[in-house]
Amino acid sequence: MLTNKRMLACAMLGIILVAALAVASPKGSSPFNVPETMLIAGKEIKAGQYDVKWESNSSEATVTFSVLGKPILEVKGKVVEGDKKFEANSFLIGKDASGRKVIKEIQYSGKKTSIVLE
């Protein structure tokens, strides 16, 4: 039978482990509007409203675009910390060699973190 001190120690250890996992594996999710068909990491994504989730275990991130809970596209990227928080969910858009629009970076409202897509 566990003593009260052991039960308390086990509970504290569990809390510490959960907190450590939350810090070690940052993740987030936000709604984004893609205004027109674009490319992301060489893959085409249609215009529409997406839930964009990201998860990271280091400087690498996995980003998933979903519609109504169904994953549509998954891409890899690098997590970058900026100097100030972004004011809105937004994309940094560039163009490829053929002139098509390409989503290069995802910026999350209220966070200094952005994800540069590969």
N, C-alpha and C positions, 0 to 999 in steps of 0.2 A: 504494500500500500504506500502510495506517495504521501510524503509529509506536506504540510502547507508550504514550507519553504521550497521544496522541490517543485511543487505545482506552480508556485509563483515564478521560480527560475525558468521552468519550461515555457510558461506563458510569455515571459519577457523575451526569451530567446526566439520564440515564434514571431513576436512583433518585430524584433530586430531583423529577422530573416525576410519577412514580408517587405519591410521598408527598404532593405538592401536590394531586393529584387526590383522594386519600383524604380530605384535610382539607377540600377545597372541596365535596365531595359526601358529607356524612355520611349514613349509612344504618344500618339495624338490622333485626333480625327476631327475634321471640319468639313462643312459643305463648301463646294466650289462650283462656280458656273463656268463652263467652257463655252465661249460665245460662238465658236465656229469650229469646223473640223481642223485638227492640228496633229502634229507628230509629237510623240514623247518617246525618247530613246529609240527612234526608228520605227515606232509603232503608231498607227493611226488611231485617234480617238475622236469620236463624233461630238458635235455640239450637244450640250445638255447639262443637267444638274448632277453632280457626282458627290459622293461622300469620299473624301480622300484621307486614307489612314496611313500612318507611317509608324514603323517600329525599328528601333536601333539597339544594337548591343555594343557599338563602338562608334567610330566615325562613319561607318557604313550604315545605310538605311534601306529598308524595303518599303516601297510605297504602293498601295493598292487603291485603285479607282473602282468604286462600287456604285451600282444603281439599285435602289430598293433592297439593299443587303446582299445583292449578287455581285461578286467580283467580276469586273470587266477586263481590267488590265493591271498587271503587276510589273513594276520596274525597280531598278536599283539606283541608289544615289549616295551622295556624301553629305553628312550633316555638317553645317557650317554655323558657327556662332557669330552674330553681328554685334555691333556696338549699341544699337537701340532697338526697341520693340517695333514691330510692324503695325501699322494702323489698321490694316484690313487683310483678309485672305486674298492673296494675289499670286499671279504667275509672272515670271520674267520670261519674255518671249523674244526669240531670235528667228533667224531664217536659215534654212539649209542651202546647199549649193544650187538647188533648182528653184529657190525662192519661196518654198513652202514654209509656213509658220511652224516653229518648234518651241515647245515648252521646255525651257532650260533650267528653271528653278521654281520651287514652290515656297511661298512665304506665308507663315501663319500669323493671323491677327493676335496681338497681345504677347507675342513671343519674339525673342531675339534669334531664334533658331530658324534656319531655312534649309532646304534640301536641294542640292545641285544634282540634277539628273544626269546619268551617264548615257 
